Amino acid sequence: MFRRREPVPFAFTAEADTFRSNVAPPPRKRSSAGQIAGRCLFGLTLAAGIAGSLILGMPALSQDPSPAQTQHSVASDDR
């Protein structure tokens, strides 16, 4: 960037790209044991739900090459 030679009313805005703050953000609040346990239980519940839906849903998605028994309607039986 180039420097301006003429005076600027707000000089700090002209030099904003080189400005660094010496103020540190406040430290993060530590999570309590209950909050950590709750997050773990929530994650385990989500993982168990996904695994359970896959286990229960896989038989419905599989294709049987030969059905165990064929269904016949009573109306199509020849007497």
mmCIF file of the N, C-alpha and C atoms, coordinates in Angstrom:
data_MODEL
# 
_entry.id   MODEL 
# 
loop_
_atom_site.group_PDB 
_atom_site.id 
_atom_site.type_symbol 
_atom_site.label_atom_id 
_atom_site.label_alt_id 
_atom_site.label_comp_id 
_atom_site.label_asym_id 
_atom_site.label_entity_id 
_atom_site.label_seq_id 
_atom_site.pdbx_PDB_ins_code 
_atom_site.Cartn_x 
_atom_site.Cartn_y 
_atom_site.Cartn_z 
_atom_site.occupancy 
_atom_site.B_iso_or_equiv 
_atom_site.pdbx_formal_charge 
_atom_site.auth_seq_id 
_atom_site.auth_comp_id 
_atom_site.auth_asym_id 
_atom_site.auth_atom_id 
_atom_site.pdbx_PDB_model_num 
ATOM 1   N N  . MET A 1 1  ? 0.846   -1.175  0.000   1.00 0.00 ? 1  MET A N  1 
ATOM 2   C CA . MET A 1 1  ? 0.000   0.000   0.000   1.00 0.00 ? 1  MET A CA 1 
ATOM 3   C C  . MET A 1 1  ? 0.888   1.233   0.000   1.00 0.00 ? 1  MET A C  1 
ATOM 4   N N  . PHE A 1 2  ? 0.357   2.297   -0.476  1.00 0.00 ? 2  PHE A N  1 
ATOM 5   C CA . PHE A 1 2  ? 1.116   3.535   -0.529  1.00 0.00 ? 2  PHE A CA 1 
ATOM 6   C C  . PHE A 1 2  ? 0.689   4.453   0.610   1.00 0.00 ? 2  PHE A C  1 
ATOM 7   N N  . ARG A 1 3  ? 1.578   5.295   1.023   1.00 0.00 ? 3  ARG A N  1 
ATOM 8   C CA . ARG A 1 3  ? 1.313   6.249   2.099   1.00 0.00 ? 3  ARG A CA 1 
ATOM 9   C C  . ARG A 1 3  ? 0.844   7.565   1.511   1.00 0.00 ? 3  ARG A C  1 
ATOM 10  N N  . ARG A 1 4  ? -0.113  8.163   2.188   1.00 0.00 ? 4  ARG A N  1 
ATOM 11  C CA . ARG A 1 4  ? -0.579  9.485   1.763   1.00 0.00 ? 4  ARG A CA 1 
ATOM 12  C C  . ARG A 1 4  ? 0.343   10.550  2.358   1.00 0.00 ? 4  ARG A C  1 
ATOM 13  N N  . ARG A 1 5  ? 0.610   11.520  1.573   1.00 0.00 ? 5  ARG A N  1 
ATOM 14  C CA . ARG A 1 5  ? 1.447   12.625  2.052   1.00 0.00 ? 5  ARG A CA 1 
ATOM 15  C C  . ARG A 1 5  ? 0.612   13.718  2.703   1.00 0.00 ? 5  ARG A C  1 
ATOM 16  N N  . GLU A 1 6  ? -0.635  13.902  2.243   1.00 0.00 ? 6  GLU A N  1 
ATOM 17  C CA . GLU A 1 6  ? -1.463  14.953  2.809   1.00 0.00 ? 6  GLU A CA 1 
ATOM 18  C C  . GLU A 1 6  ? -2.048  14.475  4.138   1.00 0.00 ? 6  GLU A C  1 
ATOM 19  N N  . PRO A 1 7  ? -2.345  15.368  5.044   1.00 0.00 ? 7  PRO A N  1 
ATOM 20  C CA . PRO A 1 7  ? -2.894  14.978  6.334   1.00 0.00 ? 7  PRO A CA 1 
ATOM 21  C C  . PRO A 1 7  ? -4.318  14.432  6.187   1.00 0.00 ? 7  PRO A C  1 
ATOM 22  N N  . VAL A 1 8  ? -4.608  13.423  6.938   1.00 0.00 ? 8  VAL A N  1 
ATOM 23  C CA . VAL A 1 8  ? -5.923  12.796  6.927   1.00 0.00 ? 8  VAL A CA 1 
ATOM 24  C C  . VAL A 1 8  ? -6.578  13.125  8.263   1.00 0.00 ? 8  VAL A C  1 
ATOM 25  N N  . PRO A 1 9  ? -7.864  13.479  8.260   1.00 0.00 ? 9  PRO A N  1 
ATOM 26  C CA . PRO A 1 9  ? -8.498  13.833  9.531   1.00 0.00 ? 9  PRO A CA 1 
ATOM 27  C C  . PRO A 1 9  ? -8.434  12.713  10.566  1.00 0.00 ? 9  PRO A C  1 
ATOM 28  N N  . PHE A 1 10 ? -8.579  11.497  10.119  1.00 0.00 ? 10 PHE A N  1 
ATOM 29  C CA . PHE A 1 10 ? -8.489  10.364  11.036  1.00 0.00 ? 10 PHE A CA 1 
ATOM 30  C C  . PHE A 1 10 ? -7.317  9.509   10.581  1.00 0.00 ? 10 PHE A C  1 
ATOM 31  N N  . ALA A 1 11 ? -6.175  9.768   11.101  1.00 0.00 ? 11 ALA A N  1 
ATOM 32  C CA . ALA A 1 11 ? -4.957  9.088   10.655  1.00 0.00 ? 11 ALA A CA 1 
ATOM 33  C C  . ALA A 1 11 ? -4.991  7.603   10.993  1.00 0.00 ? 11 ALA A C  1 
ATOM 34  N N  . PHE A 1 12 ? -5.690  7.227   12.058  1.00 0.00 ? 12 PHE A N  1 
ATOM 35  C CA . PHE A 1 12 ? -5.707  5.812   12.436  1.00 0.00 ? 12 PHE A CA 1 
ATOM 36  C C  . PHE A 1 12 ? -6.454  4.954   11.420  1.00 0.00 ? 12 PHE A C  1 
ATOM 37  N N  . THR A 1 13 ? -7.391  5.545   10.669  1.00 0.00 ? 13 THR A N  1 
ATOM 38  C CA . THR A 1 13 ? -8.082  4.766   9.635   1.00 0.00 ? 13 THR A CA 1 
ATOM 39  C C  . THR A 1 13 ? -7.198  4.575   8.420   1.00 0.00 ? 13 THR A C  1 
ATOM 40  N N  . ALA A 1 14 ? -6.320  5.493   8.154   1.00 0.00 ? 14 ALA A N  1 
ATOM 41  C CA . ALA A 1 14 ? -5.405  5.348   7.023   1.00 0.00 ? 14 ALA A CA 1 
ATOM 42  C C  . ALA A 1 14 ? -4.361  4.285   7.314   1.00 0.00 ? 14 ALA A C  1 
ATOM 43  N N  . GLU A 1 15 ? -4.046  4.073   8.576   1.00 0.00 ? 15 GLU A N  1 
ATOM 44  C CA . GLU A 1 15 ? -3.035  3.084   8.952   1.00 0.00 ? 15 GLU A CA 1 
ATOM 45  C C  . GLU A 1 15 ? -3.684  1.855   9.601   1.00 0.00 ? 15 GLU A C  1 
ATOM 46  N N  . ALA A 1 16 ? -4.913  1.577   9.264   1.00 0.00 ? 16 ALA A N  1 
ATOM 47  C CA . ALA A 1 16 ? -5.639  0.479   9.909   1.00 0.00 ? 16 ALA A CA 1 
ATOM 48  C C  . ALA A 1 16 ? -5.051  -0.881  9.562   1.00 0.00 ? 16 ALA A C  1 
ATOM 49  N N  . ASP A 1 17 ? -4.388  -0.993  8.408   1.00 0.00 ? 17 ASP A N  1 
ATOM 50  C CA . ASP A 1 17 ? -3.844  -2.290  8.033   1.00 0.00 ? 17 ASP A CA 1 
ATOM 51  C C  . ASP A 1 17 ? -2.635  -2.669  8.885   1.00 0.00 ? 17 ASP A C  1 
ATOM 52  N N  . THR A 1 18 ? -1.969  -1.700  9.501   1.00 0.00 ? 18 THR A N  1 
ATOM 53  C CA . THR A 1 18 ? -0.806  -2.016  10.324  1.00 0.00 ? 18 THR A CA 1 
ATOM 54  C C  . THR A 1 18 ? -1.137  -2.022  11.805  1.00 0.00 ? 18 THR A C  1 
ATOM 55  N N  . PHE A 1 19 ? -2.362  -1.712  12.173  1.00 0.00 ? 19 PHE A N  1 
ATOM 56  C CA . PHE A 1 19 ? -2.728  -1.620  13.582  1.00 0.00 ? 19 PHE A CA 1 
ATOM 57  C C  . PHE A 1 19 ? -2.943  -3.008  14.167  1.00 0.00 ? 19 PHE A C  1 
ATOM 58  N N  . ARG A 1 20 ? -2.363  -3.247  15.323  1.00 0.00 ? 20 ARG A N  1 
ATOM 59  C CA . ARG A 1 20 ? -2.575  -4.492  16.045  1.00 0.00 ? 20 ARG A CA 1 
ATOM 60  C C  . ARG A 1 20 ? -2.983  -4.149  17.468  1.00 0.00 ? 20 ARG A C  1 
ATOM 61  N N  . SER A 1 21 ? -3.974  -4.855  17.941  1.00 0.00 ? 21 SER A N  1 
ATOM 62  C CA . SER A 1 21 ? -4.471  -4.598  19.280  1.00 0.00 ? 21 SER A CA 1 
ATOM 63  C C  . SER A 1 21 ? -3.606  -5.325  20.299  1.00 0.00 ? 21 SER A C  1 
ATOM 64  N N  . ASN A 1 22 ? -3.394  -4.683  21.436  1.00 0.00 ? 22 ASN A N  1 
ATOM 65  C CA . ASN A 1 22 ? -2.665  -5.332  22.518  1.00 0.00 ? 22 ASN A CA 1 
ATOM 66  C C  . ASN A 1 22 ? -3.628  -5.832  23.591  1.00 0.00 ? 22 ASN A C  1 
ATOM 67  N N  . VAL A 1 23 ? -4.922  -5.807  23.296  1.00 0.00 ? 23 VAL A N  1 
ATOM 68  C CA . VAL A 1 23 ? -5.919  -6.259  24.255  1.00 0.00 ? 23 VAL A CA 1 
ATOM 69  C C  . VAL A 1 23 ? -6.262  -7.710  23.922  1.00 0.00 ? 23 VAL A C  1 
ATOM 70  N N  . ALA A 1 24 ? -6.069  -8.587  24.888  1.00 0.00 ? 24 ALA A N  1 
ATOM 71  C CA . ALA A 1 24 ? -6.366  -10.005 24.682  1.00 0.00 ? 24 ALA A CA 1 
ATOM 72  C C  . ALA A 1 24 ? -7.841  -10.263 24.982  1.00 0.00 ? 24 ALA A C  1 
ATOM 73  N N  . PRO A 1 25 ? -8.469  -11.169 24.250  1.00 0.00 ? 25 PRO A N  1 
ATOM 74  C CA . PRO A 1 25 ? -9.856  -11.505 24.560  1.00 0.00 ? 25 PRO A CA 1 
ATOM 75  C C  . PRO A 1 25 ? -9.942  -12.215 25.912  1.00 0.00 ? 25 PRO A C  1 
ATOM 76  N N  . PRO A 1 26 ? -11.088 -12.149 26.549  1.00 0.00 ? 26 PRO A N  1 
ATOM 77  C CA . PRO A 1 26 ? -11.200 -12.803 27.853  1.00 0.00 ? 26 PRO A CA 1 
ATOM 78  C C  . PRO A 1 26 ? -11.078 -14.314 27.708  1.00 0.00 ? 26 PRO A C  1 
ATOM 79  N N  . PRO A 1 27 ? -10.577 -14.997 28.722  1.00 0.00 ? 27 PRO A N  1 
ATOM 80  C CA . PRO A 1 27 ? -10.438 -16.447 28.625  1.00 0.00 ? 27 PRO A CA 1 
ATOM 81  C C  . PRO A 1 27 ? -11.795 -17.122 28.568  1.00 0.00 ? 27 PRO A C  1 
ATOM 82  N N  . ARG A 1 28 ? -11.842 -18.276 27.900  1.00 0.00 ? 28 ARG A N  1 
ATOM 83  C CA . ARG A 1 28 ? -13.096 -19.012 27.768  1.00 0.00 ? 28 ARG A CA 1 
ATOM 84  C C  . ARG A 1 28 ? -13.482 -19.628 29.103  1.00 0.00 ? 28 ARG A C  1 
ATOM 85  N N  . LYS A 1 29 ? -14.783 -19.676 29.335  1.00 0.00 ? 29 LYS A N  1 
ATOM 86  C CA . LYS A 1 29 ? -15.290 -20.264 30.563  1.00 0.00 ? 29 LYS A CA 1 
ATOM 87  C C  . LYS A 1 29 ? -15.171 -21.775 30.457  1.00 0.00 ? 29 LYS A C  1 
ATOM 88  N N  . ARG A 1 30 ? -14.660 -22.407 31.496  1.00 0.00 ? 30 ARG A N  1 
ATOM 89  C CA . ARG A 1 30 ? -14.487 -23.859 31.490  1.00 0.00 ? 30 ARG A CA 1 
ATOM 90  C C  . ARG A 1 30 ? -15.827 -24.554 31.639  1.00 0.00 ? 30 ARG A C  1 
ATOM 91  N N  . SER A 1 31 ? -16.001 -25.642 30.923  1.00 0.00 ? 31 SER A N  1 
ATOM 92  C CA . SER A 1 31 ? -17.227 -26.417 31.016  1.00 0.00 ? 31 SER A CA 1 
ATOM 93  C C  . SER A 1 31 ? -17.213 -27.237 32.301  1.00 0.00 ? 31 SER A C  1 
ATOM 94  N N  . SER A 1 32 ? -18.390 -27.366 32.896  1.00 0.00 ? 32 SER A N  1 
ATOM 95  C CA . SER A 1 32 ? -18.488 -28.168 34.108  1.00 0.00 ? 32 SER A CA 1 
ATOM 96  C C  . SER A 1 32 ? -18.529 -29.647 33.732  1.00 0.00 ? 32 SER A C  1 
ATOM 97  N N  . ALA A 1 33 ? -18.377 -30.494 34.741  1.00 0.00 ? 33 ALA A N  1 
ATOM 98  C CA . ALA A 1 33 ? -18.393 -31.939 34.507  1.00 0.00 ? 33 ALA A CA 1 
ATOM 99  C C  . ALA A 1 33 ? -19.758 -32.377 33.977  1.00 0.00 ? 33 ALA A C  1 
ATOM 100 N N  . GLY A 1 34 ? -20.825 -31.767 34.450  1.00 0.00 ? 34 GLY A N  1 
ATOM 101 C CA . GLY A 1 34 ? -22.166 -32.106 33.973  1.00 0.00 ? 34 GLY A CA 1 
ATOM 102 C C  . GLY A 1 34 ? -22.357 -31.755 32.511  1.00 0.00 ? 34 GLY A C  1 
ATOM 103 N N  . GLN A 1 35 ? -21.808 -30.618 32.095  1.00 0.00 ? 35 GLN A N  1 
ATOM 104 C CA . GLN A 1 35 ? -21.925 -30.228 30.694  1.00 0.00 ? 35 GLN A CA 1 
ATOM 105 C C  . GLN A 1 35 ? -21.137 -31.172 29.795  1.00 0.00 ? 35 GLN A C  1 
ATOM 106 N N  . ILE A 1 36 ? -19.957 -31.569 30.236  1.00 0.00 ? 36 ILE A N  1 
ATOM 107 C CA . ILE A 1 36 ? -19.144 -32.493 29.443  1.00 0.00 ? 36 ILE A CA 1 
ATOM 108 C C  . ILE A 1 36 ? -19.845 -33.844 29.341  1.00 0.00 ? 36 ILE A C  1 
ATOM 109 N N  . ALA A 1 37 ? -20.397 -34.324 30.461  1.00 0.00 ? 37 ALA A N  1 
ATOM 110 C CA . ALA A 1 37 ? -21.111 -35.604 30.455  1.00 0.00 ? 37 ALA A CA 1 
ATOM 111 C C  . ALA A 1 37 ? -22.350 -35.518 29.566  1.00 0.00 ? 37 ALA A C  1 
ATOM 112 N N  . GLY A 1 38 ? -23.056 -34.407 29.612  1.00 0.00 ? 38 GLY A N  1 
ATOM 113 C CA . GLY A 1 38 ? -24.232 -34.240 28.764  1.00 0.00 ? 38 GLY A CA 1 
ATOM 114 C C  . GLY A 1 38 ? -23.881 -34.247 27.293  1.00 0.00 ? 38 GLY A C  1 
ATOM 115 N N  . ARG A 1 39 ? -22.787 -33.602 26.927  1.00 0.00 ? 39 ARG A N  1 
ATOM 116 C CA . ARG A 1 39 ? -22.356 -33.596 25.526  1.00 0.00 ? 39 ARG A CA 1 
ATOM 117 C C  . ARG A 1 39 ? -21.965 -34.991 25.068  1.00 0.00 ? 39 ARG A C  1 
ATOM 118 N N  . CYS A 1 40 ? -21.279 -35.731 25.950  1.00 0.00 ? 40 CYS A N  1 
ATOM 119 C CA . CYS A 1 40 ? -20.886 -37.105 25.600  1.00 0.00 ? 40 CYS A CA 1 
ATOM 120 C C  . CYS A 1 40 ? -22.117 -37.986 25.425  1.00 0.00 ? 40 CYS A C  1 
ATOM 121 N N  . LEU A 1 41 ? -23.076 -37.870 26.334  1.00 0.00 ? 41 LEU A N  1 
ATOM 122 C CA . LEU A 1 41 ? -24.291 -38.670 26.225  1.00 0.00 ? 41 LEU A CA 1 
ATOM 123 C C  . LEU A 1 41 ? -25.085 -38.311 24.974  1.00 0.00 ? 41 LEU A C  1 
ATOM 124 N N  . PHE A 1 42 ? -25.112 -37.044 24.645  1.00 0.00 ? 42 PHE A N  1 
ATOM 125 C CA . PHE A 1 42 ? -25.817 -36.619 23.438  1.00 0.00 ? 42 PHE A CA 1 
ATOM 126 C C  . PHE A 1 42 ? -25.155 -37.197 22.195  1.00 0.00 ? 42 PHE A C  1 
ATOM 127 N N  . GLY A 1 43 ? -23.835 -37.149 22.136  1.00 0.00 ? 43 GLY A N  1 
ATOM 128 C CA . GLY A 1 43 ? -23.103 -37.722 21.005  1.00 0.00 ? 43 GLY A CA 1 
ATOM 129 C C  . GLY A 1 43 ? -23.298 -39.223 20.900  1.00 0.00 ? 43 GLY A C  1 
ATOM 130 N N  . LEU A 1 44 ? -23.261 -39.913 22.040  1.00 0.00 ? 44 LEU A N  1 
ATOM 131 C CA . LEU A 1 44 ? -23.482 -41.356 22.027  1.00 0.00 ? 44 LEU A CA 1 
ATOM 132 C C  . LEU A 1 44 ? -24.903 -41.694 21.591  1.00 0.00 ? 44 LEU A C  1 
ATOM 133 N N  . THR A 1 45 ? -25.877 -40.884 22.006  1.00 0.00 ? 45 THR A N  1 
ATOM 134 C CA . THR A 1 45 ? -27.265 -41.114 21.604  1.00 0.00 ? 45 THR A CA 1 
ATOM 135 C C  . THR A 1 45 ? -27.416 -40.945 20.096  1.00 0.00 ? 45 THR A C  1 
ATOM 136 N N  . LEU A 1 46 ? -26.790 -39.922 19.537  1.00 0.00 ? 46 LEU A N  1 
ATOM 137 C CA . LEU A 1 46 ? -26.850 -39.731 18.084  1.00 0.00 ? 46 LEU A CA 1 
ATOM 138 C C  . LEU A 1 46 ? -26.194 -40.887 17.340  1.00 0.00 ? 46 LEU A C  1 
ATOM 139 N N  . ALA A 1 47 ? -25.020 -41.313 17.815  1.00 0.00 ? 47 ALA A N  1 
ATOM 140 C CA . ALA A 1 47 ? -24.318 -42.414 17.150  1.00 0.00 ? 47 ALA A CA 1 
ATOM 141 C C  . ALA A 1 47 ? -25.129 -43.712 17.253  1.00 0.00 ? 47 ALA A C  1 
ATOM 142 N N  . ALA A 1 48 ? -25.726 -43.966 18.414  1.00 0.00 ? 48 ALA A N  1 
ATOM 143 C CA . ALA A 1 48 ? -26.530 -45.173 18.580  1.00 0.00 ? 48 ALA A CA 1 
ATOM 144 C C  . ALA A 1 48 ? -27.780 -45.121 17.698  1.00 0.00 ? 48 ALA A C  1 
ATOM 145 N N  . GLY A 1 49 ? -28.380 -43.957 17.555  1.00 0.00 ? 49 GLY A N  1 
ATOM 146 C CA . GLY A 1 49 ? -29.548 -43.824 16.690  1.00 0.00 ? 49 GLY A CA 1 
ATOM 147 C C  . GLY A 1 49 ? -29.222 -44.091 15.239  1.00 0.00 ? 49 GLY A C  1 
ATOM 148 N N  . ILE A 1 50 ? -28.097 -43.581 14.776  1.00 0.00 ? 50 ILE A N  1 
ATOM 149 C CA . ILE A 1 50 ? -27.697 -43.812 13.385  1.00 0.00 ? 50 ILE A CA 1 
ATOM 150 C C  . ILE A 1 50 ? -27.367 -45.285 13.175  1.00 0.00 ? 50 ILE A C  1 
ATOM 151 N N  . ALA A 1 51 ? -26.619 -45.881 14.119  1.00 0.00 ? 51 ALA A N  1 
ATOM 152 C CA . ALA A 1 51 ? -26.277 -47.303 13.988  1.00 0.00 ? 51 ALA A CA 1 
ATOM 153 C C  . ALA A 1 51 ? -27.529 -48.169 14.047  1.00 0.00 ? 51 ALA A C  1 
ATOM 154 N N  . GLY A 1 52 ? -28.449 -47.854 14.942  1.00 0.00 ? 52 GLY A N  1 
ATOM 155 C CA . GLY A 1 52 ? -29.677 -48.630 15.044  1.00 0.00 ? 52 GLY A CA 1 
ATOM 156 C C  . GLY A 1 52 ? -30.532 -48.532 13.802  1.00 0.00 ? 52 GLY A C  1 
ATOM 157 N N  . SER A 1 53 ? -30.611 -47.341 13.226  1.00 0.00 ? 53 SER A N  1 
ATOM 158 C CA . SER A 1 53 ? -31.412 -47.200 12.003  1.00 0.00 ? 53 SER A CA 1 
ATOM 159 C C  . SER A 1 53 ? -30.776 -47.963 10.845  1.00 0.00 ? 53 SER A C  1 
ATOM 160 N N  . LEU A 1 54 ? -29.447 -48.019 10.814  1.00 0.00 ? 54 LEU A N  1 
ATOM 161 C CA . LEU A 1 54 ? -28.799 -48.809 9.768   1.00 0.00 ? 54 LEU A CA 1 
ATOM 162 C C  . LEU A 1 54 ? -29.037 -50.298 9.980   1.00 0.00 ? 54 LEU A C  1 
ATOM 163 N N  . ILE A 1 55 ? -28.945 -50.753 11.228  1.00 0.00 ? 55 ILE A N  1 
ATOM 164 C CA . ILE A 1 55 ? -29.140 -52.175 11.506  1.00 0.00 ? 55 ILE A CA 1 
ATOM 165 C C  . ILE A 1 55 ? -30.575 -52.584 11.204  1.00 0.00 ? 55 ILE A C  1 
ATOM 166 N N  . LEU A 1 56 ? -31.524 -51.771 11.612  1.00 0.00 ? 56 LEU A N  1 
ATOM 167 C CA . LEU A 1 56 ? -32.925 -52.115 11.367  1.00 0.00 ? 56 LEU A CA 1 
ATOM 168 C C  . LEU A 1 56 ? -33.336 -51.891 9.914   1.00 0.00 ? 56 LEU A C  1 
ATOM 169 N N  . GLY A 1 57 ? -32.676 -50.997 9.226   1.00 0.00 ? 57 GLY A N  1 
ATOM 170 C CA . GLY A 1 57 ? -33.064 -50.676 7.863   1.00 0.00 ? 57 GLY A CA 1 
ATOM 171 C C  . GLY A 1 57 ? -32.414 -51.543 6.805   1.00 0.00 ? 57 GLY A C  1 
ATOM 172 N N  . MET A 1 58 ? -31.313 -52.207 7.120   1.00 0.00 ? 58 MET A N  1 
ATOM 173 C CA . MET A 1 58 ? -30.617 -53.013 6.119   1.00 0.00 ? 58 MET A CA 1 
ATOM 174 C C  . MET A 1 58 ? -31.461 -54.165 5.581   1.00 0.00 ? 58 MET A C  1 
ATOM 175 N N  . PRO A 1 59 ? -32.226 -54.905 6.393   1.00 0.00 ? 59 PRO A N  1 
ATOM 176 C CA . PRO A 1 59 ? -33.052 -55.968 5.804   1.00 0.00 ? 59 PRO A CA 1 
ATOM 177 C C  . PRO A 1 59 ? -34.101 -55.433 4.824   1.00 0.00 ? 59 PRO A C  1 
ATOM 178 N N  . ALA A 1 60 ? -34.593 -54.257 5.072   1.00 0.00 ? 60 ALA A N  1 
ATOM 179 C CA . ALA A 1 60 ? -35.588 -53.690 4.167   1.00 0.00 ? 60 ALA A CA 1 
ATOM 180 C C  . ALA A 1 60 ? -34.960 -53.263 2.844   1.00 0.00 ? 60 ALA A C  1 
ATOM 181 N N  . LEU A 1 61 ? -33.682 -52.941 2.859   1.00 0.00 ? 61 LEU A N  1 
ATOM 182 C CA . LEU A 1 61 ? -33.012 -52.504 1.641   1.00 0.00 ? 61 LEU A CA 1 
ATOM 183 C C  . LEU A 1 61 ? -32.415 -53.650 0.845   1.00 0.00 ? 61 LEU A C  1 
ATOM 184 N N  . SER A 1 62 ? -32.271 -54.823 1.449   1.00 0.00 ? 62 SER A N  1 
ATOM 185 C CA . SER A 1 62 ? -31.661 -55.948 0.738   1.00 0.00 ? 62 SER A CA 1 
ATOM 186 C C  . SER A 1 62 ? -32.674 -56.568 -0.220  1.00 0.00 ? 62 SER A C  1 
ATOM 187 N N  . GLN A 1 63 ? -32.143 -57.130 -1.300  1.00 0.00 ? 63 GLN A N  1 
ATOM 188 C CA . GLN A 1 63 ? -32.991 -57.769 -2.295  1.00 0.00 ? 63 GLN A CA 1 
ATOM 189 C C  . GLN A 1 63 ? -32.842 -59.271 -2.159  1.00 0.00 ? 63 GLN A C  1 
ATOM 190 N N  . ASP A 1 64 ? -33.966 -59.968 -2.014  1.00 0.00 ? 64 ASP A N  1 
ATOM 191 C CA . ASP A 1 64 ? -33.931 -61.423 -1.942  1.00 0.00 ? 64 ASP A CA 1 
ATOM 192 C C  . ASP A 1 64 ? -33.926 -61.976 -3.365  1.00 0.00 ? 64 ASP A C  1 
ATOM 193 N N  . PRO A 1 65 ? -32.936 -62.800 -3.712  1.00 0.00 ? 65 PRO A N  1 
ATOM 194 C CA . PRO A 1 65 ? -32.913 -63.360 -5.066  1.00 0.00 ? 65 PRO A CA 1 
ATOM 195 C C  . PRO A 1 65 ? -34.051 -64.361 -5.291  1.00 0.00 ? 65 PRO A C  1 
ATOM 196 N N  . SER A 1 66 ? -34.391 -65.140 -4.287  1.00 0.00 ? 66 SER A N  1 
ATOM 197 C CA . SER A 1 66 ? -35.504 -66.078 -4.422  1.00 0.00 ? 66 SER A CA 1 
ATOM 198 C C  . SER A 1 66 ? -36.407 -65.925 -3.210  1.00 0.00 ? 66 SER A C  1 
ATOM 199 N N  . PRO A 1 67 ? -37.641 -65.542 -3.407  1.00 0.00 ? 67 PRO A N  1 
ATOM 200 C CA . PRO A 1 67 ? -38.533 -65.403 -2.272  1.00 0.00 ? 67 PRO A CA 1 
ATOM 201 C C  . PRO A 1 67 ? -38.796 -66.756 -1.622  1.00 0.00 ? 67 PRO A C  1 
ATOM 202 N N  . ALA A 1 68 ? -39.000 -66.760 -0.300  1.00 0.00 ? 68 ALA A N  1 
ATOM 203 C CA . ALA A 1 68 ? -39.195 -67.999 0.445   1.00 0.00 ? 68 ALA A CA 1 
ATOM 204 C C  . ALA A 1 68 ? -40.486 -68.690 0.018   1.00 0.00 ? 68 ALA A C  1 
ATOM 205 N N  . GLN A 1 69 ? -41.542 -67.957 -0.127  1.00 0.00 ? 69 GLN A N  1 
ATOM 206 C CA . GLN A 1 69 ? -42.801 -68.537 -0.597  1.00 0.00 ? 69 GLN A CA 1 
ATOM 207 C C  . GLN A 1 69 ? -43.480 -67.533 -1.508  1.00 0.00 ? 69 GLN A C  1 
ATOM 208 N N  . THR A 1 70 ? -44.114 -68.042 -2.510  1.00 0.00 ? 70 THR A N  1 
ATOM 209 C CA . THR A 1 70 ? -44.829 -67.160 -3.428  1.00 0.00 ? 70 THR A CA 1 
ATOM 210 C C  . THR A 1 70 ? -46.278 -67.080 -2.983  1.00 0.00 ? 70 THR A C  1 
ATOM 211 N N  . GLN A 1 71 ? -46.854 -65.938 -3.180  1.00 0.00 ? 71 GLN A N  1 
ATOM 212 C CA . GLN A 1 71 ? -48.241 -65.733 -2.792  1.00 0.00 ? 71 GLN A CA 1 
ATOM 213 C C  . GLN A 1 71 ? -49.155 -65.944 -3.977  1.00 0.00 ? 71 GLN A C  1 
ATOM 214 N N  . HIS A 1 72 ? -50.222 -66.699 -3.769  1.00 0.00 ? 72 HIS A N  1 
ATOM 215 C CA . HIS A 1 72 ? -51.215 -66.913 -4.817  1.00 0.00 ? 72 HIS A CA 1 
ATOM 216 C C  . HIS A 1 72 ? -52.531 -66.327 -4.348  1.00 0.00 ? 72 HIS A C  1 
ATOM 217 N N  . SER A 1 73 ? -53.217 -65.723 -5.251  1.00 0.00 ? 73 SER A N  1 
ATOM 218 C CA . SER A 1 73 ? -54.538 -65.220 -4.872  1.00 0.00 ? 73 SER A CA 1 
ATOM 219 C C  . SER A 1 73 ? -55.567 -66.335 -5.052  1.00 0.00 ? 73 SER A C  1 
ATOM 220 N N  . VAL A 1 74 ? -56.589 -66.280 -4.251  1.00 0.00 ? 74 VAL A N  1 
ATOM 221 C CA . VAL A 1 74 ? -57.641 -67.289 -4.312  1.00 0.00 ? 74 VAL A CA 1 
ATOM 222 C C  . VAL A 1 74 ? -58.421 -67.158 -5.619  1.00 0.00 ? 74 VAL A C  1 
ATOM 223 N N  . ALA A 1 75 ? -58.525 -65.975 -6.147  1.00 0.00 ? 75 ALA A N  1 
ATOM 224 C CA . ALA A 1 75 ? -59.294 -65.758 -7.374  1.00 0.00 ? 75 ALA A CA 1 
ATOM 225 C C  . ALA A 1 75 ? -58.623 -66.411 -8.586  1.00 0.00 ? 75 ALA A C  1 
ATOM 226 N N  . SER A 1 76 ? -57.324 -66.602 -8.556  1.00 0.00 ? 76 SER A N  1 
ATOM 227 C CA . SER A 1 76 ? -56.641 -67.166 -9.716  1.00 0.00 ? 76 SER A CA 1 
ATOM 228 C C  . SER A 1 76 ? -56.526 -68.679 -9.659  1.00 0.00 ? 76 SER A C  1 
ATOM 229 N N  . ASP A 1 77 ? -56.982 -69.319 -8.594  1.00 0.00 ? 77 ASP A N  1 
ATOM 230 C CA . ASP A 1 77 ? -56.948 -70.787 -8.504  1.00 0.00 ? 77 ASP A CA 1 
ATOM 231 C C  . ASP A 1 77 ? -57.967 -71.398 -9.450  1.00 0.00 ? 77 ASP A C  1 
ATOM 232 N N  . ASP A 1 78 ? -57.565 -72.428 -10.197 1.00 0.00 ? 78 ASP A N  1 
ATOM 233 C CA . ASP A 1 78 ? -58.489 -73.154 -11.092 1.00 0.00 ? 78 ASP A CA 1 
ATOM 234 C C  . ASP A 1 78 ? -59.135 -74.269 -10.321 1.00 0.00 ? 78 ASP A C  1 
ATOM 235 N N  . ARG A 1 79 ? -60.442 -74.365 -10.401 1.00 0.00 ? 79 ARG A N  1 
ATOM 236 C CA . ARG A 1 79 ? -61.152 -75.431 -9.691  1.00 0.00 ? 79 ARG A CA 1 
ATOM 237 C C  . ARG A 1 79 ? -61.673 -76.424 -10.660 1.00 0.00 ? 79 ARG A C  1 
# 
